[in-house]
Amino acid sequence: MNFCKLRRVIRGHWSIVATFLVAVLLVVNTQPAFARPEKPWFNTLVAHWSDYSEPEYLSFLKDAQPEVAQVGFYGVTFYSLVHTPFGGGYPAHMPVQGLEAGGAWFENFNKEIHKRNVKVVGHFNTTYIFGDPYKNAGFFKWYNEMWDEKVLGPKPTRDPIDMLQKDVTGKPISSPTYGIGGWPEYHGCLNNPKWRACLKPMVKVAIQRGVDGLIANYFYRGDCLCEYCQKGFRDYLSTHYSAQELREKMGIEDIKSYQFTSIPSWHDPATTDAYKMAALTWTQISLKQAYDDVFIIYGKSLKRDLIVAQWNHLGDFQQISGDERSALLANYWGKDEDYIWYSTGNAASQTDLAKGDFGDGTLQLRYIRGAFGDKPYLLGKYESTRTRVTIAEGVANGGAGLGFYAPYKDPVGRAGMVSYFHFLRRNRKYYESAQPASELLLLYPRSAVHNGDVIPVDRFRELGKQLSRAQYVFDILPDDILTSEKLSKYKAVLYCDDSALSTPAKQALEQFKGSRLLVNTPVLPIELTDWEAKELTSITKLSNAPTVVPSLMSQPKTKRLMLHLVNYNRREPPVGASPAGNGPKFEQPIAVNNIRVRLQLPAGMKAKNIILLSPDETTSTKINFGNSEVGVAEFVVPRVLVYAVAVVQLGK
């Protein structure tokens, strides 16, 4: 049939054809393959770089039932070390030696984890290369002699040196961080398309071995001056700065001919300037674009529900000199990522209660929640002692527990994890879809950081600590995403910088009807008592519990408030011992009794019922309360050992 005849047939039977096309579209649009994967949510996770090959590990997963096990090694670490005699030590602790044997072990390991109804997220090193190109060792031996084109496809380049980060002379950059095998570490360049082409087959193999997700490790760029970094930064400067700005701010007369001698990434904030901040901002944007290319675009093309994350570092808000996202603009921050892992290292694992140091991650947790929204997130605290309080503070702030170094082989630590994870599973309905519900908002000065100024961060950190120790509930939001809509739910807002705010943020503050409290004094701590008689009178607060940190979450659809209480009181290690303790038996919590609560209620609502739930208690407790004022409920929590949540059912 020629085209003219076909057209006449279609015209004469158009209603039938149209009905057929609609039916086809309906069928296509209802097929699972075309459905958007359900957004993953979890609040229990364990992560291990070592001891995961012990027989007790799988039995622990069966007992504790975390939703996610972040475990196993893929990417550059695997291909650098598994075929060498050096893979059994830090960081990977490979259980077997040999490329095929190692791959088969992880594939079987993932199957065993899945049998226990736990998802697996594997660690994927993106830049740190263990080996020596000049000795054909480690990664370079694998690349040169063991690359299997049937599995991985063709090599991106003949010479692996073509993919490395390079200094101004063109020499590959190396560092002596680990010294595995006596080798320095070399570094792949994520701005180099050949290096990304090397990583993508590793992603494919990891998925074939059964991972549910991948978390990118060693997500770094040093002072690389390879051709791709130079071109990328040159294009960025040309696009984002006028010729006059380049000349006046950076001393660049002609960007097309300018010779770069340094394109720094992290650096000392005290030495920063417009050029260094531009280099850091471009670095973090370019790394995010590389991440998206490898893990989100490519990885999710192979497995639509692949869980993707980055292993980043926040510490105690080390900005510009640390934090892979510190200069990242809001439209890139966490975009399309499924969860966020931020390592605090040892910044939040030691206590000095007499000085008000709880070794807590309260500010970091609330900052991430404000920046990332209602997706899963957690702190990678280097905490092997306070198992219960680490889980508690994560879930109390809408995130997850536990983090790094979960001490599953320790009987006390294991018992704590099993008990807390089971509690969270039984009471999942009180955590999923819960939203921050405090009346007080503390703004994080991210706009100032983007301008190279970290002084407001110091004020923010001190003010947040004071509010926490004074037992107020409060939320945190980065000031660069502040809008009138986001601010409208609060009664008071505190902020530590207004010089760098965007026009929309300034307008939101100007239009705000509640209390605006600007703290830009160089002298801290401030006296909260100046506000307590007026601006903070309508903020939920505890009393009689100086070591308890409260947070408030809500579920409007079910008309519930959840007041989370985390008690950091403990018997601290003796003088001379490690201030972090030495294992879960040294957590040694001390209960706080008779905690008085003054809870602010949503407009038009009353408290109908309050129950207290705790993994430290065998039964729930019904709480007596009084609606002493309109919009206020007052009650006493009889006891909190480590963690409890008061579930408040609301009504008219």
C-alpha positions as CSV (number, residue, x, y, z in Angstrom):
1,M,0.0,0.0,0.0
2,N,1.5,3.4,-1.0
3,F,1.4,6.5,1.2
4,C,-1.7,8.1,-0.4
5,K,-3.8,5.0,0.0
6,L,-2.7,4.6,3.6
7,R,-3.6,8.2,4.3
8,R,-7.1,7.6,2.8
9,V,-7.6,4.5,5.0
10,I,-6.6,6.3,8.1
11,R,-8.9,9.3,7.3
12,G,-11.8,7.0,6.7
13,H,-11.2,5.1,10.0
14,W,-9.9,7.9,12.0
15,S,-12.1,7.3,15.1
16,I,-10.8,3.7,15.3
17,V,-7.2,4.8,14.8
18,A,-7.6,7.5,17.5
19,T,-9.1,5.0,19.9
20,F,-6.2,2.6,19.2
21,L,-3.6,5.3,19.8
22,V,-5.1,6.4,23.1
23,A,-5.3,2.8,24.2
24,V,-1.6,2.3,23.4
25,L,-0.7,5.5,25.3
26,L,-2.7,4.4,28.3
27,V,-1.0,1.0,28.3
28,V,2.5,2.5,27.9
29,N,1.9,5.1,30.7
30,T,0.8,2.4,33.1
31,Q,3.7,0.1,32.6
32,P,6.1,-0.2,35.6
33,A,9.1,0.4,33.4
34,F,7.9,4.0,32.7
35,A,6.9,4.8,36.3
36,R,9.1,7.0,38.4
37,P,10.8,4.9,41.1
38,E,9.4,5.5,44.5
39,K,11.5,7.8,46.6
40,P,13.5,5.8,49.1
41,W,13.1,6.5,52.8
42,F,14.8,4.9,55.7
43,N,16.0,5.9,59.2
44,T,18.2,2.9,60.1
45,L,21.6,2.3,58.5
46,V,24.9,0.7,59.5
47,A,28.2,1.3,57.8
48,H,31.4,-0.7,57.9
49,W,34.7,-0.6,56.2
50,S,36.1,-3.4,58.3
51,D,34.8,-6.6,60.1
52,Y,32.1,-7.1,57.5
53,S,33.5,-10.5,56.4
54,E,33.1,-11.8,60.0
55,P,30.5,-14.6,60.3
56,E,28.7,-12.5,63.0
57,Y,28.0,-9.7,60.6
58,L,25.2,-11.4,58.7
59,S,23.7,-12.7,61.9
60,F,23.8,-9.1,63.3
61,L,22.0,-7.8,60.2
62,K,19.3,-10.5,60.7
63,D,18.9,-9.5,64.4
64,A,19.0,-5.8,64.1
65,Q,17.2,-5.5,60.7
66,P,18.6,-2.1,59.6
67,E,17.0,-0.9,56.4
68,V,20.4,-0.2,54.7
69,A,23.8,-1.8,55.1
70,Q,26.4,0.6,53.7
71,V,29.1,-2.0,53.1
72,G,31.4,-3.4,50.5
73,F,33.9,-1.9,48.0
74,Y,33.6,-1.1,44.4
75,G,35.2,1.5,42.1
76,V,38.8,2.4,42.2
77,T,39.6,0.9,45.7
78,F,38.5,-2.5,44.4
79,Y,40.4,-2.4,41.2
80,S,43.5,-0.9,42.9
81,L,43.9,-3.5,45.7
82,V,41.9,-6.7,45.3
83,H,44.5,-8.4,43.1
84,T,47.4,-7.3,45.4
85,P,48.6,-8.6,48.8
86,F,47.7,-5.2,50.3
87,G,43.9,-5.3,50.0
88,G,43.4,-6.8,53.5
89,G,44.2,-3.7,55.4
90,Y,42.7,-0.2,55.8
91,P,40.7,1.1,54.1
92,A,39.0,-1.7,52.3
93,H,39.8,-4.8,54.4
94,M,39.2,-7.1,51.4
95,P,38.1,-10.5,52.5
96,V,39.9,-12.4,49.7
97,Q,42.6,-11.7,47.1
98,G,42.1,-11.9,43.4
99,L,40.0,-10.0,40.9
100,E,37.6,-12.9,40.1
101,A,37.5,-14.2,43.7
102,G,36.9,-10.7,45.1
103,G,34.1,-10.0,42.7
104,A,32.4,-13.4,43.4
105,W,32.7,-12.8,47.1
106,F,30.9,-9.4,47.0
107,E,28.3,-10.8,44.7
108,N,27.5,-13.6,47.1
109,F,27.7,-11.3,50.1
110,N,25.1,-9.0,48.6
111,K,22.8,-12.0,48.0
112,E,23.2,-13.0,51.7
113,I,22.4,-9.5,52.8
114,H,19.3,-9.4,50.6
115,K,18.1,-12.7,52.2
116,R,17.9,-10.8,55.4
117,N,15.7,-8.1,53.9
118,V,18.4,-5.4,54.0
119,K,19.4,-3.1,51.1
120,V,23.1,-2.8,50.2
121,V,24.8,0.5,49.3
122,G,28.4,-0.1,48.3
123,H,31.3,2.3,48.7
124,F,32.6,3.6,45.4
125,N,36.0,5.4,45.4
126,T,36.0,8.0,42.6
127,T,39.5,9.5,42.6
128,Y,42.0,8.0,45.0
129,I,44.3,5.6,43.1
130,F,46.4,3.1,45.0
131,G,49.4,2.1,42.9
132,D,52.3,3.4,41.0
133,P,52.2,4.0,37.2
134,Y,56.0,3.9,37.0
135,K,56.2,0.5,38.6
136,N,53.1,-0.8,36.9
137,A,51.6,-1.6,40.4
138,G,48.2,-1.6,42.0
139,F,45.5,0.1,39.9
140,F,47.9,0.6,37.0
141,K,48.7,-3.1,36.7
142,W,45.0,-3.9,36.7
143,Y,44.4,-1.2,34.0
144,N,47.3,-2.2,31.8
145,E,47.1,-6.0,32.1
146,M,43.7,-7.1,33.6
147,W,41.1,-4.9,32.0
148,D,38.5,-7.2,30.5
149,E,36.9,-5.7,27.4
150,K,34.2,-8.3,27.4
151,V,33.0,-7.1,30.7
152,L,34.1,-3.4,30.8
153,G,34.2,-2.5,27.1
154,P,37.2,-0.8,25.4
155,K,39.7,1.1,27.5
156,P,39.2,4.9,27.6
157,T,42.8,5.5,26.8
158,R,46.0,3.4,26.2
159,D,48.0,5.2,28.9
160,P,46.3,5.6,32.3
161,I,48.4,8.6,33.1
162,D,46.2,10.5,30.6
163,M,43.3,10.3,33.2
164,L,45.2,11.6,36.2
165,Q,45.1,15.0,37.9
166,K,48.2,17.0,37.0
167,D,50.2,19.9,38.3
168,V,51.3,23.1,36.4
169,T,54.2,21.2,34.7
170,G,51.9,18.4,33.5
171,K,53.3,15.9,36.1
172,P,50.7,13.6,37.8
173,I,49.9,14.8,41.3
174,S,50.6,12.3,44.1
175,S,50.2,12.4,47.8
176,P,51.5,10.2,50.7
177,T,48.3,9.8,52.7
178,Y,48.0,6.1,53.1
179,G,51.2,4.6,51.7
180,I,49.6,1.3,50.9
181,G,52.1,-1.0,49.2
182,G,54.7,1.6,49.7
183,W,53.0,3.6,46.9
184,P,51.9,7.2,46.9
185,E,48.3,7.9,45.9
186,Y,47.6,9.3,42.5
187,H,44.3,10.9,41.6
188,G,41.9,10.5,38.8
189,C,40.4,13.8,37.4
190,L,36.6,13.8,37.4
191,N,36.7,16.7,34.9
192,N,38.5,14.4,32.4
193,P,35.9,12.5,30.3
194,K,38.4,9.6,29.9
195,W,38.4,9.1,33.7
196,R,34.6,9.2,33.8
197,A,34.6,6.6,31.0
198,C,36.8,4.5,33.3
199,L,34.4,4.8,36.2
200,K,31.2,4.0,34.4
201,P,32.0,0.3,33.7
202,M,32.9,-0.1,37.4
203,V,29.4,1.2,38.1
204,K,27.9,-1.3,35.8
205,V,29.8,-4.2,37.3
206,A,28.8,-3.1,40.9
207,I,25.1,-3.2,39.8
208,Q,25.6,-6.6,38.3
209,R,27.0,-7.8,41.6
210,G,23.8,-6.9,43.3
211,V,24.1,-3.5,45.0
212,D,21.0,-1.5,45.6
213,G,23.0,1.7,45.6
214,L,26.4,3.4,45.6
215,I,27.9,6.1,47.7
216,A,30.8,8.0,46.2
217,N,33.9,8.2,48.3
218,Y,37.1,10.4,47.9
219,F,35.1,12.9,46.0
220,Y,38.0,15.3,45.6
221,R,39.7,17.6,43.2
222,G,43.2,19.0,44.1
223,D,45.0,21.8,42.4
224,C,44.7,20.0,39.1
225,L,45.8,21.9,36.0
226,C,45.1,19.3,33.4
227,E,43.7,20.5,30.0
228,Y,40.1,19.7,31.1
229,C,40.3,21.6,34.4
230,Q,41.9,24.6,32.7
231,K,39.2,24.7,30.0
232,G,36.4,24.2,32.4
233,F,37.5,27.0,34.7
234,R,38.3,29.3,31.8
235,D,34.8,28.8,30.5
236,Y,33.3,29.3,33.9
237,L,35.1,32.6,34.5
238,S,34.2,33.8,31.0
239,T,30.5,33.0,31.6
240,H,30.1,34.3,35.2
241,Y,32.3,37.4,35.2
242,S,32.6,40.4,32.9
243,A,36.0,41.5,31.6
244,Q,35.9,44.4,34.0
245,E,35.2,42.1,37.0
246,L,38.0,39.7,36.0
247,R,40.4,42.6,35.7
248,E,39.4,44.4,38.9
249,K,38.7,41.4,41.2
250,M,41.2,38.9,39.9
251,G,43.9,40.8,38.0
252,I,43.1,38.9,34.8
253,E,43.5,41.1,31.7
254,D,42.5,38.6,29.0
255,I,40.8,35.4,30.1
256,K,41.4,33.8,26.7
257,S,45.2,34.0,27.0
258,Y,45.5,33.9,30.7
259,Q,48.0,31.3,32.0
260,F,46.7,29.5,35.1
261,T,49.4,28.6,37.6
262,S,46.8,27.4,40.3
263,I,43.2,26.5,40.3
264,P,42.7,25.7,44.0
265,S,39.9,23.8,45.7
266,W,39.7,23.8,49.5
267,H,41.9,26.5,51.1
268,D,42.4,28.4,54.3
269,P,39.5,30.9,54.6
270,A,41.9,33.5,56.1
271,T,43.7,33.6,52.7
272,T,40.8,33.6,50.5
273,D,40.0,36.1,47.7
274,A,37.7,36.5,44.7
275,Y,39.9,34.2,42.5
276,K,40.2,31.4,45.1
277,M,36.4,31.5,45.8
278,A,35.6,31.4,42.1
279,A,38.0,28.4,41.8
280,L,36.4,26.6,44.7
281,T,32.8,27.3,43.5
282,W,33.7,26.0,40.0
283,T,35.4,23.0,41.5
284,Q,32.4,22.0,43.5
285,I,30.0,22.6,40.6
286,S,32.1,20.6,38.2
287,L,32.4,17.7,40.6
288,K,28.6,17.7,41.0
289,Q,28.2,17.6,37.3
290,A,30.7,14.7,37.1
291,Y,28.8,12.9,39.8
292,D,25.5,13.3,38.0
293,D,27.1,12.0,34.8
294,V,28.5,8.9,36.4
295,F,26.0,8.0,39.1
296,I,22.6,9.6,38.3
297,I,22.5,9.8,34.5
298,Y,24.5,6.6,33.7
299,G,24.0,4.6,36.9
300,K,20.2,5.1,37.0
301,S,20.0,4.3,33.3
302,L,21.2,0.8,34.2
303,K,19.1,0.6,37.4
304,R,16.3,3.1,37.7
305,D,15.9,2.7,41.5
306,L,19.7,2.9,42.1
307,I,20.2,4.6,45.5
308,V,22.9,7.2,45.1
309,A,24.7,9.3,47.7
310,Q,28.0,11.1,48.4
311,W,30.3,10.6,51.4
312,N,31.1,14.2,52.3
313,H,32.7,15.9,55.3
314,L,31.3,18.7,57.5
315,G,33.2,18.3,60.8
316,D,32.3,21.2,63.0
317,F,31.2,23.4,60.0
318,Q,34.7,23.6,58.5
319,Q,33.8,25.8,55.5
320,I,36.0,26.7,52.5
321,S,38.9,24.6,54.0
322,G,36.5,21.6,54.1
323,D,33.0,20.4,53.1
324,E,32.6,19.2,49.6
325,R,29.4,21.4,49.3
326,S,30.5,24.5,51.1
327,A,30.6,26.7,48.0
328,L,27.9,24.8,46.1
329,L,24.9,26.8,45.1
330,A,21.5,25.8,46.2
331,N,20.3,24.6,42.8
332,Y,23.1,22.0,42.9
333,W,23.0,21.1,46.6
334,G,21.9,17.4,46.8
335,K,20.0,17.6,43.6
336,D,18.7,14.2,42.5
337,E,20.7,12.4,45.3
338,D,18.8,9.9,47.4
339,Y,20.5,10.4,50.8
340,I,23.3,12.5,52.3
341,W,26.1,11.3,54.4
342,Y,28.1,13.9,56.1
343,S,31.1,12.9,58.2
344,T,31.8,14.8,61.4
345,G,34.9,12.8,62.2
346,N,35.9,13.3,65.9
347,A,34.3,16.7,66.0
348,A,31.2,15.2,67.7
349,S,32.4,12.1,69.6
350,Q,33.7,13.5,72.9
351,T,32.0,15.1,75.8
352,D,32.8,17.6,78.5
353,L,29.4,18.1,80.2
354,A,30.7,20.6,82.7
355,K,31.5,22.9,79.8
356,G,28.3,22.2,77.9
357,D,30.0,20.1,75.3
358,F,27.6,17.2,74.6
359,G,29.6,15.7,71.7
360,D,26.4,16.1,69.7
361,G,25.6,16.7,66.0
362,T,22.4,18.7,66.6
363,L,23.4,21.7,64.5
364,Q,24.9,19.7,61.7
365,L,21.8,17.5,61.6
366,R,19.3,20.4,61.4
367,Y,21.4,22.2,58.8
368,I,21.3,19.2,56.5
369,R,17.6,18.7,57.1
370,G,17.0,22.3,56.2
371,A,19.1,22.2,53.1
372,F,18.1,18.7,51.8
373,G,14.4,18.5,52.7
374,D,12.6,15.3,53.8
375,K,15.1,12.9,52.2
376,P,17.1,10.5,54.4
377,Y,20.4,11.7,55.7
378,L,22.8,10.9,58.5
379,L,26.1,11.9,60.2
380,G,29.1,9.7,59.9
381,K,30.2,10.1,63.4
382,Y,33.4,8.4,64.4
383,E,31.5,7.1,67.4
384,S,32.1,3.6,68.7
385,T,31.0,4.3,72.3
386,R,27.7,6.2,72.5
387,T,25.7,3.8,70.2
388,R,22.2,4.7,71.6
389,V,22.6,8.5,71.7
390,T,24.0,8.5,68.2
391,I,21.0,6.7,66.8
392,A,18.7,8.9,68.9
393,E,20.0,12.3,67.8
394,G,19.8,11.2,64.1
395,V,16.2,10.1,64.1
396,A,15.1,12.9,66.5
397,N,16.1,15.4,63.9
398,G,14.4,13.7,61.0
399,G,17.4,11.8,59.8
400,A,18.8,8.3,60.3
401,G,21.1,6.4,62.6
402,L,23.7,5.0,63.1
403,G,26.7,6.0,61.0
404,F,30.3,4.8,60.9
405,Y,31.9,2.2,63.1
406,A,28.7,0.5,64.3
407,P,30.2,-1.8,67.1
408,Y,28.2,-4.9,66.3
409,K,30.7,-7.3,67.8
410,D,30.5,-5.7,71.2
411,P,27.6,-7.3,73.1
412,V,26.5,-4.0,74.7
413,G,26.7,-2.1,71.4
414,R,24.9,-4.9,69.5
415,A,22.1,-5.0,72.1
416,G,21.7,-1.2,71.9
417,M,21.4,-1.3,68.1
418,V,19.0,-4.2,68.0
419,S,16.8,-2.6,70.6
420,Y,16.8,0.9,69.0
421,F,16.3,-0.4,65.5
422,H,13.4,-2.6,66.5
423,F,11.8,0.4,68.3
424,L,12.1,2.5,65.2
425,R,10.7,-0.2,63.0
426,R,7.7,-0.7,65.4
427,N,7.1,3.0,65.5
428,R,7.9,3.9,61.9
429,K,4.6,5.8,61.5
430,Y,5.8,8.5,63.8
431,Y,9.0,9.2,61.8
432,E,8.1,8.8,58.1
433,S,6.8,12.0,56.6
434,A,7.4,14.0,59.8
435,Q,8.3,17.6,59.2
436,P,10.3,20.1,61.4
437,A,7.7,22.0,63.5
438,S,9.6,24.4,65.7
439,E,8.4,28.0,66.2
440,L,12.0,29.4,66.1
441,L,14.2,29.4,63.0
442,L,17.9,29.9,63.0
443,L,19.4,30.8,59.7
444,Y,22.7,29.3,58.6
445,P,24.8,32.0,56.9
446,R,25.6,30.1,53.7
447,S,25.4,33.3,51.6
448,A,28.3,34.7,53.6
449,V,30.3,31.5,53.1
450,H,29.7,31.8,49.3
451,N,31.3,35.3,49.6
452,G,34.3,33.9,51.4
453,D,33.3,35.0,54.9
454,V,33.2,32.4,57.6
455,I,33.0,34.7,60.7
456,P,29.2,34.5,60.7
457,V,29.5,30.7,60.9
458,D,31.3,31.0,64.2
459,R,28.5,33.2,65.5
460,F,25.9,30.7,64.2
461,R,27.7,27.8,65.8
462,E,27.8,29.6,69.2
463,L,24.3,30.8,69.1
464,G,23.0,27.4,68.1
465,K,24.8,25.8,71.0
466,Q,23.3,28.3,73.4
467,L,19.8,27.8,72.2
468,S,20.3,24.0,72.4
469,R,21.7,24.2,75.9
470,A,18.8,26.5,77.0
471,Q,16.5,23.7,75.8
472,Y,14.6,25.6,73.1
473,V,13.4,23.8,70.0
474,F,14.5,25.4,66.8
475,D,14.9,24.6,63.1
476,I,17.8,25.6,60.8
477,L,17.6,26.7,57.2
478,P,20.4,28.0,54.9
479,D,19.8,31.7,54.3
480,D,20.3,31.4,50.6
481,I,17.1,29.4,50.2
482,L,15.0,31.6,52.5
483,T,11.6,32.6,51.1
484,S,8.5,34.3,52.6
485,E,6.6,31.0,52.3
486,K,9.3,29.1,54.3
487,L,9.5,31.8,56.9
488,S,5.7,32.2,57.4
489,K,5.4,29.1,59.7
490,Y,7.7,30.6,62.3
491,K,7.2,33.1,65.2
492,A,10.8,34.2,65.5
493,V,13.9,34.1,63.3
494,L,17.5,34.5,64.4
495,Y,20.3,35.2,62.0
496,C,24.0,36.0,62.2
497,D,24.6,37.9,59.0
498,D,22.6,40.2,56.7
499,S,25.3,41.7,54.6
500,A,25.4,38.8,52.1
501,L,21.7,38.0,51.9
502,S,20.1,37.9,48.5
503,T,17.3,40.2,47.6
504,P,14.5,37.6,48.0
505,A,15.9,36.6,51.4
506,K,16.0,40.3,52.5
507,Q,12.4,40.8,51.3
508,A,11.3,37.7,53.2
509,L,12.8,39.1,56.4
510,E,11.3,42.5,55.8
511,Q,7.8,41.0,55.3
512,F,8.0,38.7,58.3
513,K,5.5,39.5,61.0
514,G,7.3,37.7,63.8
515,S,10.4,38.6,65.8
516,R,13.6,39.3,63.8
517,L,16.7,38.9,65.9
518,L,20.0,39.8,64.2
519,V,23.2,38.6,66.1
520,N,26.2,40.2,64.4
521,T,28.2,41.1,67.5
522,P,31.7,39.8,67.6
523,V,31.3,39.1,71.3
524,L,29.7,35.7,72.1
525,P,28.1,34.1,73.9
526,I,25.2,36.5,74.1
527,E,22.7,36.7,77.0
528,L,19.5,34.8,75.9
529,T,17.7,36.3,79.0
530,D,17.3,39.5,77.0
531,W,14.9,37.6,74.7
532,E,13.3,35.1,77.1
533,A,10.9,37.6,78.5
534,K,9.6,38.7,75.1
535,E,10.7,37.2,71.8
536,L,11.1,33.6,73.0
537,T,8.1,33.3,75.2
538,S,6.1,31.6,72.5
539,I,8.8,29.0,71.7
540,T,8.5,25.4,72.9
541,K,11.0,24.9,75.7
542,L,12.1,22.4,78.4
543,S,13.2,23.1,81.9
544,N,14.8,21.1,84.6
545,A,16.8,19.1,82.1
546,P,20.1,20.9,81.1
547,T,21.6,17.8,79.3
548,V,18.4,17.1,77.2
549,V,18.1,18.5,73.7
550,P,14.6,18.7,72.3
551,S,13.4,18.7,68.7
552,L,9.8,19.1,67.4
553,M,8.4,17.3,64.4
554,S,4.8,17.2,63.0
555,Q,2.5,15.2,60.8
556,P,-0.3,17.5,59.9
557,K,-2.3,14.9,58.1
558,T,-2.6,12.8,61.2
559,K,-2.7,15.9,63.5
560,R,0.3,14.7,65.5
561,L,3.3,16.4,67.1
562,M,6.3,14.5,68.1
563,L,8.6,16.0,70.8
564,H,11.9,14.2,70.7
565,L,14.1,14.2,73.8
566,V,17.8,13.2,73.6
567,N,19.6,13.0,76.9
568,Y,23.4,13.4,76.7
569,N,24.0,13.0,80.4
570,R,26.5,10.2,81.1
571,R,29.2,9.1,83.5
572,E,32.2,10.4,81.7
573,P,35.5,8.5,81.4
574,P,37.9,9.2,84.2
575,V,40.8,11.7,83.9
576,G,43.5,10.3,81.7
577,A,41.2,7.9,79.8
578,S,40.1,8.6,76.3
579,P,37.4,11.3,76.5
580,A,35.4,9.4,73.9
581,G,35.4,6.2,76.0
582,N,36.4,2.8,74.8
583,G,33.4,0.9,73.5
584,P,29.7,0.9,74.2
585,K,30.0,-0.2,77.8
586,F,31.4,3.3,78.5
587,E,28.3,5.0,77.2
588,Q,27.0,4.8,80.8
589,P,24.0,7.1,80.5
590,I,22.5,8.9,83.6
591,A,18.7,9.4,83.5
592,V,17.1,12.8,83.8
593,N,13.8,12.8,85.7
594,N,10.8,15.2,85.9
595,I,11.5,17.2,82.7
596,R,9.1,20.1,82.5
597,V,7.7,20.8,79.0
598,R,6.0,23.9,77.7
599,L,4.7,22.9,74.3
600,Q,3.3,25.4,71.8
601,L,0.4,24.0,69.8
602,P,-0.7,24.8,66.3
603,A,-3.3,27.6,66.0
604,G,-6.8,26.3,66.9
605,M,-5.6,23.0,68.2
606,K,-5.6,21.4,71.7
607,A,-3.7,18.4,73.0
608,K,-6.1,15.4,73.2
609,N,-3.7,12.7,74.3
610,I,0.1,12.3,75.0
611,I,2.0,9.1,75.2
612,L,5.7,8.7,75.9
613,L,7.6,6.1,73.9
614,S,11.2,5.0,74.5
615,P,13.5,2.1,73.4
616,D,14.9,2.3,76.9
617,E,11.6,1.4,78.5
618,T,9.5,-1.8,78.2
619,T,6.1,0.0,78.0
620,S,4.7,3.3,76.9
621,T,3.6,5.9,79.4
622,K,0.5,8.0,79.3
623,I,1.3,11.6,80.1
624,N,-1.0,13.9,82.1
625,F,-1.1,17.4,80.7
626,G,-2.8,20.7,81.1
627,N,-3.9,23.2,78.4
628,S,-3.2,26.0,80.8
629,E,-3.3,28.7,78.1
630,V,-4.7,28.9,74.6
631,G,-2.3,27.2,72.3
632,V,-0.1,25.8,75.0
633,A,0.2,22.3,76.7
634,E,2.3,21.8,79.8
635,F,3.3,18.5,81.1
636,V,6.1,16.6,82.9
637,V,8.1,13.8,81.4
638,P,8.9,11.4,84.3
639,R,12.2,10.0,83.0
640,V,14.5,9.9,80.0
641,L,17.5,7.6,80.1
642,V,18.8,8.3,76.6
643,Y,15.9,8.8,74.2
644,A,12.2,9.3,74.3
645,V,9.5,10.7,72.1
646,A,6.3,12.3,73.4
647,V,3.6,11.7,70.7
648,V,0.9,14.4,71.0
649,Q,-2.4,13.8,69.4
650,L,-4.1,17.1,68.4
651,G,-7.7,18.0,68.0
652,K,-10.1,20.9,68.1
